[in-house]
Amino acid sequence: MSTTPVPVSDQPVLKLSNVESAYGPIRAIRGVSLQVRRGEIGTVLGSNGAGKTTILKTISGIIDPRKGSIEFKGEDITAKDPAFIVQQGLSHVPEGREVFPLLSVRDNLLMGAYTRDDSDGVARDMEAVYGYFPILKERAGQDAGLLSGGQQQMLSISRALMASPDLMLLDEPSLGLSPKLTKEIFEIVVRINRERGTTILLVEQNANMALNASDYGYVLENGRIVMEDTCARLREKEDIKEFYLGMKEEGQRDERRWKKKKNWR
């Protein structure tokens, strides 16, 4: 079926301004400013411990920021209760595939729709997620804890989609998955965005997948944004090629450039 992609708007659905969050005395993100436009896939790239997960937890209200502000659909949601933020249309797919292991696949999906009262719409979305991930329909009556890791990741994404969100946060969707499954899941994420117009912010260590799937990207290092650009342009930057994509200029010495200087360009 051919589906016309939903156009990206210039209007940001999410905007962070100078946000700082910490775990006790340790500052995890420092003055982070970013935005995601309605209808696009945005990505935050960074190594393990850079602060990517903290950004998503701060957006969804799990962590209260010490400084800065967060706007969602033009409204201030800074330090609001997570339940309130979910009701405004934001779904968070956490790192580690946090499914309800003793509930069936179908009941996990229905848990994603608990804020909705349009039963016909819920039924349509149930069929839609089964279309994206047919294995979930085959396993609908099975306990979610018996699914493979890849299937649980599919279920986590689908459960978030059942809320019919305006924005979906994806935390390391490739974590622990085979290259084949990772490719499959990223293809579905792009389809969800293009076909449904769901705005997505994902954080990833798999830079190659993230840059190919996303429209606009930010590079996070030690809790700070050090670079931002369209993903098409980021893929062509030498620092990104070397540090994140494992590509090196011909004849370049083994000592990596960022060890000598930090001027991302």
TIMITI-611964 format. One record per residue: x, y, z of N, C-alpha, C in turn; residue in three letters. Coordinates in nm, 3 decimals, decimal comma. Example, Ala and Ser with C-alpha at 12.3 -4.5 7.8 and 13.67 -1.06 7.14 Angstrom:
BEGIN
      nx      ny      nz     cax     cay     caz      cx      cy      cz nunu
   1,319  -0,569   0,780   1,230  -0,450   0,780   1,320  -0,330   0,780  ala
   1,285  -0,225   0,708   1,367  -0,106   0,714   1,290   0,003   0,787  ser
end
This chain:
BEGIN
      nx      ny      nz     cax     cay     caz      cx      cy      cz nunu
   0,084  -0,119   0,000   0,000   0,000   0,000   0,088   0,124   0,000  met
   0,063   0,215  -0,093   0,140   0,339  -0,101   0,076   0,443  -0,012  ser
   0,155   0,501   0,075   0,106   0,602   0,168   0,187   0,729   0,154  thr
   0,117   0,843   0,135   0,187   0,970   0,124   0,239   1,011   0,261  thr
   0,370   1,040   0,273   0,423   1,080   0,404   0,355   1,205   0,457  pro
   0,333   1,209   0,588   0,276   1,328   0,651   0,385   1,435   0,655  val
   0,356   1,556   0,604   0,461   1,658   0,597   0,506   1,705   0,735  pro
   0,634   1,742   0,744   0,689   1,796   0,868   0,652   1,943   0,878  val
   0,608   1,984   0,996   0,572   2,123   1,021   0,693   2,200   1,075  ser
   0,692   2,332   1,056   0,797   2,414   1,117   0,770   2,438   1,265  asp
   0,652   2,399   1,311   0,613   2,423   1,449   0,671   2,313   1,539  gln
   0,750   2,349   1,642   0,802   2,245   1,732   0,691   2,188   1,820  pro
   0,686   2,054   1,829   0,594   1,991   1,922   0,660   1,978   2,059  val
   0,795   1,975   2,060   0,871   1,965   2,184   0,985   2,065   2,180  leu
   1,005   2,136   2,292   1,114   2,233   2,298   1,175   2,233   2,438  lys
   1,304   2,204   2,445   1,380   2,212   2,570   1,468   2,336   2,565  leu
   1,469   2,412   2,672   1,549   2,534   2,680   1,638   2,531   2,803  ser
   1,768   2,517   2,779   1,869   2,524   2,885   1,838   2,432   3,004  asn
   1,806   2,307   2,973   1,764   2,212   3,077   1,886   2,147   3,142  val
   1,881   2,143   3,274   1,986   2,078   3,353   1,920   1,981   3,450  glu
   1,970   1,856   3,452   1,919   1,755   3,545   2,036   1,685   3,611  ser
   2,011   1,632   3,731   2,120   1,571   3,808   2,068   1,452   3,887  ala
   2,163   1,365   3,921   2,140   1,257   4,015   2,221   1,291   4,140  tyr
   2,154   1,347   4,241   2,228   1,394   4,358   2,325   1,504   4,317  gly
   2,452   1,493   4,353   2,547   1,598   4,319   2,601   1,588   4,176  pro
   2,565   1,482   4,105   2,621   1,460   3,971   2,528   1,516   3,865  ile
   2,577   1,617   3,790   2,498   1,674   3,682   2,507   1,583   3,561  arg
   2,392   1,534   3,517   2,388   1,440   3,404   2,370   1,511   3,271  ala
   2,287   1,616   3,267   2,276   1,699   3,147   2,291   1,844   3,188  ile
   2,359   1,920   3,102   2,401   2,056   3,138   2,361   2,155   3,029  arg
   2,256   2,227   3,055   2,214   2,332   2,963   2,171   2,282   2,827  gly
   2,095   2,174   2,823   2,052   2,116   2,696   1,934   2,194   2,638  val
   1,950   2,235   2,513   1,842   2,299   2,437   1,824   2,223   2,308  ser
   1,703   2,180   2,281   1,673   2,111   2,155   1,525   2,124   2,127  leu
   1,488   2,093   2,003   1,347   2,091   1,969   1,321   1,983   1,865  gln
   1,197   1,936   1,863   1,153   1,839   1,764   1,029   1,895   1,698  val
   1,035   1,909   1,566   0,921   1,964   1,494   0,812   1,859   1,475  arg
   0,691   1,906   1,465   0,577   1,815   1,447   0,594   1,735   1,318  arg
   0,585   1,603   1,332   0,591   1,516   1,215   0,729   1,464   1,181  gly
   0,833   1,505   1,254   0,967   1,459   1,220   1,018   1,355   1,319  glu
   1,127   1,289   1,281   1,202   1,203   1,372   1,328   1,277   1,410  ile
   1,343   1,307   1,538   1,464   1,368   1,589   1,545   1,263   1,663  gly
   1,676   1,280   1,665   1,759   1,184   1,736   1,865   1,255   1,818  thr
   1,900   1,194   1,930   2,013   1,240   2,012   2,115   1,128   2,013  val
   2,234   1,157   1,960   2,342   1,060   1,955   2,438   1,086   2,070  leu
   2,498   0,979   2,120   2,597   0,996   2,226   2,643   0,862   2,276  gly
   2,761   0,860   2,332   2,815   0,735   2,386   2,743   0,699   2,515  ser
   2,770   0,581   2,565   2,710   0,537   2,691   2,750   0,632   2,804  asn
   2,653   0,679   2,880   2,681   0,771   2,990   2,681   0,918   2,952  gly
   2,650   0,948   2,826   2,651   1,088   2,782   2,535   1,169   2,838  ala
   2,427   1,099   2,878   2,310   1,170   2,932   2,185   1,155   2,847  gly
   2,188   1,065   2,749   2,075   1,053   2,657   1,946   1,010   2,729  lys
   1,956   0,905   2,810   1,838   0,856   2,883   1,786   0,962   2,980  thr
   1,876   1,036   3,041   1,835   1,141   3,134   1,749   1,246   3,065  thr
   1,783   1,280   2,940   1,702   1,376   2,865   1,559   1,326   2,853  ile
   1,541   1,199   2,814   1,407   1,146   2,796   1,331   1,138   2,928  leu
   1,400   1,097   3,035   1,335   1,089   3,166   1,294   1,227   3,216  lys
   1,371   1,327   3,183   1,336   1,463   3,224   1,216   1,514   3,146  thr
   1,210   1,483   3,017   1,096   1,524   2,936   0,967   1,460   2,989  ile
   0,973   1,330   3,020   0,850   1,260   3,059   0,816   1,273   3,207  ser
   0,894   1,351   3,282   0,859   1,382   3,419   0,911   1,286   3,522  gly
   0,991   1,187   3,481   1,046   1,091   3,577   1,153   1,157   3,664  ile
   1,227   1,250   3,602   1,327   1,330   3,674   1,287   1,477   3,662  ile
   1,291   1,551   3,772   1,264   1,695   3,768   1,393   1,770   3,733  asp
   1,386   1,859   3,636   1,507   1,936   3,603   1,538   2,037   3,711  pro
   1,667   2,066   3,729   1,708   2,168   3,824   1,699   2,307   3,763  arg
   1,715   2,312   3,632   1,707   2,440   3,561   1,641   2,417   3,426  lys
   1,598   2,528   3,366   1,546   2,522   3,231   1,397   2,493   3,223  gly
   1,348   2,484   3,100   1,204   2,463   3,079   1,182   2,364   2,965  ser
   1,066   2,299   2,970   1,025   2,202   2,868   0,884   2,238   2,823  ile
   0,868   2,255   2,693   0,736   2,284   2,635   0,695   2,168   2,546  glu
   0,569   2,128   2,560   0,511   2,023   2,476   0,382   2,076   2,416  phe
   0,376   2,082   2,286   0,261   2,138   2,213   0,230   2,281   2,260  lys
   0,336   2,355   2,290   0,320   2,495   2,329   0,289   2,517   2,475  gly
   0,272   2,410   2,553   0,241   2,422   2,695   0,361   2,382   2,780  glu
   0,378   2,450   2,893   0,490   2,420   2,984   0,460   2,291   3,061  asp
   0,546   2,189   3,044   0,528   2,064   3,119   0,647   2,040   3,213  ile
   0,725   2,143   3,240   0,844   2,129   3,323   0,807   2,073   3,461  thr
   0,866   1,958   3,496   0,848   1,895   3,627   0,702   1,858   3,657  ala
   0,621   1,843   3,554   0,483   1,797   3,575   0,483   1,647   3,607  lys
   0,373   1,601   3,665   0,361   1,460   3,700   0,359   1,376   3,572  asp
   0,431   1,261   3,571   0,434   1,178   3,450   0,296   1,139   3,399  pro
   0,202   1,111   3,490   0,066   1,073   3,448   0,000   1,187   3,370  ala
   0,022   1,310   3,415  -0,033   1,426   3,345   0,028   1,438   3,206  phe
   0,160   1,417   3,196   0,230   1,431   3,069   0,182   1,326   2,969  ile
   0,161   1,204   3,016   0,107   1,099   2,929  -0,029   1,139   2,875  val
  -0,113   1,196   2,961  -0,247   1,235   2,919  -0,246   1,348   2,817  gln
  -0,136   1,423   2,811  -0,126   1,530   2,711  -0,087   1,476   2,574  gln
  -0,049   1,346   2,567  -0,019   1,287   2,437   0,126   1,251   2,416  gly
   0,198   1,222   2,524   0,339   1,184   2,513   0,357   1,042   2,565  leu
   0,418   0,955   2,483   0,446   0,817   2,523   0,596   0,795   2,529  ser
   0,641   0,721   2,629   0,782   0,696   2,653   0,808   0,546   2,646  his
   0,893   0,504   2,553   0,935   0,363   2,544   1,071   0,355   2,612  val
   1,078   0,303   2,735   1,203   0,309   2,812   1,307   0,210   2,761  pro
   1,429   0,235   2,800   1,538   0,142   2,771   1,512   0,011   2,845  glu
   1,539  -0,100   2,779   1,529  -0,229   2,847   1,396  -0,300   2,833  gly
   1,307  -0,249   2,743   1,184  -0,323   2,710   1,101  -0,358   2,835  arg
   1,052  -0,256   2,901   0,978  -0,276   3,027   0,834  -0,317   2,999  glu
   0,813  -0,443   2,966   0,677  -0,494   2,946   0,623  -0,546   3,078  val
   0,492  -0,572   3,081   0,431  -0,637   3,198   0,440  -0,787   3,174  phe
   0,534  -0,857   3,236   0,566  -0,995   3,195   0,455  -1,096   3,221  pro
   0,371  -1,072   3,321   0,267  -1,169   3,355   0,134  -1,140   3,287  leu
   0,128  -1,029   3,212   0,008  -0,999   3,133   0,029  -1,051   2,991  leu
  -0,080  -1,081   2,924  -0,070  -1,127   2,785  -0,025  -1,011   2,696  ser
   0,017  -1,046   2,576   0,055  -0,944   2,478  -0,062  -0,849   2,453  val
  -0,181  -0,905   2,437  -0,298  -0,821   2,411  -0,326  -0,727   2,529  arg
  -0,316  -0,778   2,650  -0,341  -0,693   2,766  -0,234  -0,586   2,783  asp
  -0,109  -0,617   2,746  -0,006  -0,514   2,745  -0,043  -0,402   2,650  asn
  -0,093  -0,438   2,533  -0,133  -0,337   2,436  -0,250  -0,253   2,488  leu
  -0,345  -0,318   2,553  -0,459  -0,244   2,608  -0,415  -0,152   2,721  leu
  -0,311  -0,189   2,795  -0,259  -0,100   2,898  -0,209   0,030   2,836  met
  -0,155   0,022   2,714  -0,111   0,143   2,647  -0,225   0,237   2,613  gly
  -0,345   0,184   2,601  -0,461   0,264   2,562  -0,548   0,305   2,681  ala
  -0,492   0,293   2,803  -0,578   0,314   2,921  -0,629   0,457   2,934  tyr
  -0,563   0,553   2,870  -0,610   0,693   2,878  -0,720   0,723   2,778  thr
  -0,752   0,629   2,691  -0,848   0,654   2,582  -0,987   0,600   2,617  arg
  -1,088   0,663   2,559  -1,224   0,614   2,578  -1,295   0,589   2,445  asp
  -1,217   0,590   2,335  -1,274   0,564   2,202  -1,247   0,419   2,164  asp
  -1,339   0,331   2,201  -1,316   0,187   2,185  -1,297   0,148   2,039  ser
  -1,369   0,216   1,948  -1,352   0,185   1,805  -1,212   0,222   1,758  asp
  -1,164   0,337   1,804  -1,029   0,381   1,768  -0,923   0,288   1,825  gly
  -0,946   0,241   1,947  -0,852   0,147   2,010  -0,847   0,017   1,929  val
  -0,962  -0,031   1,887  -0,966  -0,154   1,807  -0,893  -0,136   1,674  ala
  -0,910  -0,020   1,612  -0,839   0,007   1,486  -0,689   0,012   1,507  arg
  -0,647   0,076   1,616  -0,504   0,085   1,643  -0,446  -0,051   1,680  asp
  -0,525  -0,135   1,745  -0,480  -0,270   1,775  -0,449  -0,345   1,645  met
  -0,538  -0,334   1,548  -0,514  -0,399   1,419  -0,395  -0,335   1,347  glu
  -0,378  -0,204   1,364  -0,266  -0,136   1,299  -0,133  -0,186   1,353  ala
  -0,121  -0,202   1,486   0,006  -0,248   1,542   0,030  -0,395   1,506  val
  -0,077  -0,473   1,494  -0,061  -0,611   1,447  -0,011  -0,611   1,302  tyr
  -0,051  -0,509   1,226  -0,001  -0,498   1,089   0,147  -0,465   1,085  gly
   0,191  -0,379   1,176   0,333  -0,347   1,183   0,416  -0,465   1,233  tyr
   0,362  -0,534   1,332   0,436  -0,645   1,396   0,345  -0,769   1,401  phe
   0,335  -0,844   1,292   0,243  -0,959   1,287   0,270  -1,064   1,395  pro
   0,394  -1,075   1,441   0,425  -1,174   1,544   0,346  -1,147   1,671  ile
   0,313  -1,021   1,698   0,236  -0,989   1,818   0,094  -1,042   1,809  leu
   0,039  -1,043   1,689  -0,095  -1,100   1,671  -0,090  -1,251   1,693  lys
   0,017  -1,316   1,643   0,032  -1,460   1,663   0,045  -1,495   1,811  glu
   0,109  -1,405   1,887   0,136  -1,432   2,029   0,042  -1,355   2,121  arg
  -0,071  -1,308   2,071  -0,157  -1,216   2,146  -0,199  -1,271   2,283  ala
  -0,221  -1,402   2,292  -0,265  -1,460   2,418  -0,153  -1,507   2,508  gly
  -0,029  -1,493   2,463   0,086  -1,542   2,539   0,134  -1,439   2,639  gln
   0,187  -1,483   2,753   0,244  -1,390   2,850   0,361  -1,316   2,787  asp
   0,364  -1,186   2,809   0,468  -1,103   2,748   0,609  -1,142   2,793  ala
   0,619  -1,193   2,915   0,750  -1,233   2,967   0,811  -1,350   2,894  gly
   0,732  -1,421   2,812   0,782  -1,536   2,737   0,828  -1,498   2,597  leu
   0,811  -1,373   2,560   0,857  -1,327   2,428   1,009  -1,313   2,426  leu
   1,066  -1,319   2,307   1,208  -1,292   2,292   1,234  -1,144   2,315  ser
   1,362  -1,108   2,327   1,397  -0,968   2,349   1,348  -0,879   2,236  gly
   1,365  -0,924   2,113   1,319  -0,845   1,999   1,168  -0,829   1,997  gly
   1,097  -0,936   2,030   0,951  -0,929   2,035   0,904  -0,838   2,147  gln
   0,973  -0,839   2,260   0,937  -0,748   2,369   0,960  -0,602   2,327  gln
   1,064  -0,577   2,248   1,086  -0,440   2,200   0,972  -0,399   2,107  gln
   0,930  -0,490   2,021   0,816  -0,461   1,934   0,691  -0,431   2,017  met
   0,672  -0,509   2,124   0,555  -0,488   2,211   0,564  -0,353   2,282  leu
   0,681  -0,316   2,328   0,697  -0,187   2,397   0,662  -0,071   2,305  ser
   0,710  -0,077   2,181   0,679   0,029   2,085   0,529   0,030   2,055  ile
   0,473  -0,089   2,035   0,331  -0,098   2,002   0,243  -0,050   2,117  ser
   0,281  -0,083   2,240   0,204  -0,038   2,356   0,203   0,115   2,363  arg
   0,317   0,178   2,336   0,322   0,325   2,333   0,235   0,381   2,223  ala
   0,233   0,312   2,109   0,154   0,358   1,995   0,005   0,349   2,024  leu
  -0,036   0,255   2,111  -0,177   0,238   2,144  -0,235   0,359   2,217  met
  -0,149   0,444   2,270  -0,198   0,567   2,333  -0,231   0,674   2,230  ala
  -0,204   0,646   2,100  -0,222   0,742   1,992  -0,150   0,874   2,024  ser
  -0,018   0,865   2,052   0,054   0,982   2,102   0,085   1,086   1,994  pro
   0,099   1,210   2,039   0,150   1,316   1,951   0,302   1,309   1,943  asp
   0,365   1,256   2,047   0,511   1,242   2,051   0,546   1,111   2,120  leu
   0,637   1,036   2,058   0,684   0,911   2,117   0,834   0,923   2,142  met
   0,875   0,894   2,267   1,016   0,893   2,305   1,065   0,749   2,300  leu
   1,173   0,724   2,225   1,229   0,590   2,212   1,370   0,589   2,270  leu
   1,391   0,506   2,371   1,522   0,500   2,438   1,595   0,373   2,396  asp
   1,698   0,387   2,314   1,785   0,277   2,271   1,704   0,158   2,218  glu
   1,624   0,177   2,112   1,544   0,064   2,063   1,627  -0,052   2,010  pro
   1,755  -0,029   1,977   1,838  -0,138   1,923   1,913  -0,216   2,031  ser
   1,900  -0,174   2,157   1,982  -0,232   2,264   1,963  -0,383   2,276  leu
   2,072  -0,457   2,262   2,069  -0,601   2,281   2,009  -0,681   2,168  gly
   1,980  -0,615   2,056   1,915  -0,684   1,944   2,017  -0,716   1,834  leu
   1,986  -0,818   1,756   2,071  -0,854   1,643   2,061  -0,745   1,536  ser
   2,161  -0,735   1,448   2,153  -0,637   1,339   2,028  -0,653   1,254  pro
   1,986  -0,777   1,229   1,866  -0,799   1,147   1,742  -0,744   1,215  lys
   1,725  -0,774   1,345   1,609  -0,723   1,419   1,614  -0,571   1,432  leu
   1,734  -0,518   1,455   1,749  -0,373   1,466   1,702  -0,306   1,338  thr
   1,745  -0,358   1,224   1,705  -0,302   1,095   1,554  -0,307   1,078  lys
   1,495  -0,421   1,116   1,351  -0,438   1,102   1,275  -0,337   1,189  glu
   1,319  -0,320   1,312   1,249  -0,230   1,402   1,263  -0,085   1,357  ile
   1,381  -0,046   1,310   1,397   0,091   1,262   1,312   0,116   1,138  phe
   1,299   0,017   1,051   1,213   0,034   0,933   1,068   0,058   0,975  glu
   1,023  -0,015   1,078   0,886   0,003   1,127   0,870   0,140   1,193  ile
   0,970   0,184   1,268   0,964   0,317   1,332   0,947   0,426   1,225  val
   1,022   0,414   1,115   1,009   0,511   1,005   0,869   0,503   0,943  val
   0,818   0,382   0,926   0,682   0,367   0,872   0,579   0,433   0,962  arg
   0,590   0,412   1,092   0,497   0,473   1,187   0,498   0,624   1,173  ile
   0,617   0,680   1,161   0,630   0,825   1,146   0,571   0,872   1,014  asn
   0,605   0,805   0,905   0,562   0,851   0,772   0,413   0,829   0,749  arg
   0,361   0,716   0,797   0,222   0,682   0,770   0,125   0,746   0,868  glu
   0,163   0,755   0,994   0,073   0,807   1,096   0,102   0,951   1,134  arg
   0,220   1,001   1,095   0,259   1,137   1,131   0,300   1,151   1,276  gly
   0,330   1,037   1,342   0,371   1,041   1,482   0,510   1,104   1,493  thr
   0,522   1,209   1,571   0,652   1,271   1,597   0,731   1,182   1,692  thr
   0,860   1,164   1,663   0,942   1,070   1,740   1,073   1,136   1,779  ile
   1,113   1,118   1,904   1,247   1,154   1,950   1,312   1,027   1,999  leu
   1,421   0,987   1,934   1,489   0,864   1,977   1,631   0,895   2,019  leu
   1,679   0,820   2,117   1,819   0,830   2,156   1,882   0,694   2,127  val
   2,005   0,698   2,075   2,066   0,576   2,022   2,217   0,582   2,029  glu
   2,279   0,465   2,053   2,423   0,450   2,033   2,453   0,403   1,891  gln
   2,356   0,337   1,828   2,375   0,292   1,690   2,354   0,411   1,597  asn
   2,460   0,489   1,579   2,449   0,615   1,506   2,411   0,595   1,361  ala
   2,460   0,489   1,301   2,431   0,467   1,160   2,281   0,450   1,137  asn
   2,218   0,365   1,220   2,074   0,344   1,209   1,997   0,472   1,239  met
   2,037   0,540   1,347   1,965   0,661   1,390   1,973   0,771   1,284  ala
   2,091   0,792   1,228   2,108   0,898   1,129   2,032   0,869   1,000  leu
   2,026   0,740   0,962   1,954   0,704   0,840   1,802   0,711   0,859  asn
   1,755   0,691   0,982   1,611   0,691   1,008   1,556   0,831   1,039  ala
   1,642   0,920   1,089   1,594   1,047   1,145   1,611   1,164   1,050  ser
   1,541   1,272   1,082   1,546   1,394   1,001   1,649   1,494   1,055  asp
   1,653   1,507   1,188   1,740   1,608   1,250   1,806   1,546   1,372  tyr
   1,934   1,580   1,394   2,006   1,515   1,502   2,087   1,609   1,588  gly
   2,108   1,565   1,712   2,191   1,635   1,810   2,296   1,539   1,861  tyr
   2,418   1,589   1,881   2,526   1,508   1,937   2,548   1,552   2,081  val
   2,538   1,455   2,173   2,550   1,483   2,316   2,682   1,427   2,367  leu
   2,759   1,510   2,436   2,886   1,466   2,494   2,897   1,522   2,635  glu
   2,914   1,433   2,732   2,925   1,475   2,873   2,813   1,568   2,916  asn
   2,692   1,536   2,873   2,575   1,611   2,916   2,549   1,740   2,841  gly
   2,628   1,769   2,737   2,610   1,893   2,660   2,589   1,862   2,513  arg
   2,509   1,943   2,448   2,494   1,933   2,302   2,616   2,000   2,239  ile
   2,693   1,923   2,161   2,814   1,978   2,100   2,797   2,000   1,950  val
   2,690   1,946   1,892   2,667   1,963   1,749   2,521   1,934   1,719  met
   2,466   2,003   1,620   2,332   1,972   1,571   2,323   2,008   1,424  glu
   2,241   1,934   1,351   2,223   1,961   1,208   2,122   1,860   1,154  asp
   2,086   1,876   1,026   2,006   1,772   0,963   2,088   1,644   0,961  thr
   2,020   1,530   0,965   2,095   1,404   0,968   2,171   1,382   0,837  cys
   2,117   1,433   0,727   2,189   1,420   0,600   2,324   1,490   0,608  ala
   2,327   1,607   0,670   2,455   1,678   0,682   2,543   1,619   0,790  arg
   2,484   1,572   0,899   2,565   1,509   1,004   2,640   1,388   0,951  leu
   2,574   1,311   0,864   2,640   1,191   0,810   2,766   1,224   0,731  arg
   2,775   1,348   0,682   2,890   1,386   0,600   3,000   1,454   0,680  glu
   2,977   1,481   0,807   3,079   1,550   0,888   3,188   1,451   0,930  lys
   3,313   1,495   0,919   3,425   1,404   0,945   3,427   1,353   1,088  glu
   3,396   1,439   1,186   3,396   1,394   1,325   3,291   1,285   1,348  asp
   3,175   1,300   1,286   3,069   1,200   1,299   3,112   1,071   1,232  ile
   3,168   1,081   1,112   3,215   0,961   1,042   3,316   0,884   1,125  lys
   3,410   0,957   1,187   3,517   0,891   1,260   3,470   0,837   1,395  glu
   3,404   0,923   1,472   3,370   0,887   1,610   3,253   0,790   1,616  phe
   3,147   0,814   1,534   3,024   0,737   1,546   3,004   0,632   1,438  tyr
   3,059   0,654   1,319   3,036   0,561   1,209   3,155   0,472   1,180  leu
   3,266   0,492   1,254   3,381   0,406   1,237   3,454   0,424   1,107  gly
   3,438   0,542   1,043   3,504   0,570   0,916   3,618   0,668   0,941  met
   3,726   0,649   0,869   3,844   0,733   0,890   3,898   0,779   0,756  lys
   3,945   0,904   0,750   4,003   0,954   0,627   4,126   0,872   0,589  glu
   4,143   0,852   0,460   4,257   0,774   0,412   4,388   0,840   0,455  glu
   4,477   0,761   0,513   4,606   0,813   0,554   4,606   0,878   0,691  gly
   4,489   0,882   0,757   4,482   0,947   0,887   4,548   0,860   0,994  gln
   4,618   0,920   1,085   4,684   0,846   1,193   4,580   0,785   1,287  arg
   4,623   0,683   1,362   4,530   0,612   1,450   4,480   0,698   1,564  asp
   4,556   0,797   1,607   4,509   0,881   1,718   4,387   0,958   1,672  glu
   4,282   0,947   1,749   4,157   1,006   1,705   4,157   1,158   1,726  arg
   4,088   1,223   1,635   4,093   1,368   1,629   4,042   1,434   1,757  arg
   3,932   1,377   1,813   3,872   1,446   1,928   3,957   1,435   2,054  trp
   4,055   1,345   2,054   4,145   1,338   2,168   4,243   1,456   2,170  lys
   4,265   1,514   2,052   4,357   1,626   2,040   4,284   1,760   2,053  lys
   4,159   1,763   2,007   4,082   1,888   2,015   3,934   1,856   2,016  lys
   3,858   1,945   2,078   3,716   1,921   2,096   3,630   2,010   2,007  lys
   3,689   2,071   1,907   3,610   2,164   1,826   3,529   2,089   1,723  asn
   3,411   2,039   1,767   3,320   1,974   1,673   3,280   2,073   1,567  trp
   3,271   2,030   1,443   3,241   2,124   1,335   3,140   2,065   1,236  arg
end
